[in-house]
Amino acid sequence: MEVLNALGRRKTAIARIYVKDGDGKITVNGRDFKEYFPTATLHYVVEQPLILTENTGKFDIKVNLKGGGFNGQAEALRLAISRALIKMNEEDYRPVLKENGLLKRDPRMVERKKPGQPKARKKFQFSKR
């Protein structure tokens, strides 16, 4: 199999991945993903598409992650892995991943701060006198 690449985004995080046949190593910015992501919940989020399609331990994935926090980066990586799996075998993997909601880019972003207010929606305390 040749090297496949895919892109995933979430909030301000961008994950570019390169997938090839291997023994299941996921390398994020030169480090193992279990070392990079601090919690077991994020480890599960990253591996979720591989678990659902029964591909755990079949591919080596090299990841370049940029922007955002740990949670946004993990979810961006999950979307990128899902997209790469669909490039490999759309007929088998697409229904499973779509059913679990892993093919939709989460559009929620931070709302911008408005002028004359301390935050996006919070107002300064009103004083009558």
BELUR-V378856 format. One record per helix or strand. SS is the DSSP state (H for helix, E for strand). FROM is the first residue (numbers start at 1). TO is the last residue. Records with the same first field share a line. If there is no record, write none. Layout:
# BELUR-V378856
SS=FROM-TO ; FROM-TO
This chain:
# BELUR-V378856
E=4-10 ; 13-21 ; 26-28 ; 31-32 ; 59-66
H=33-36 ; 40-52 ; 70-88 ; 90-99
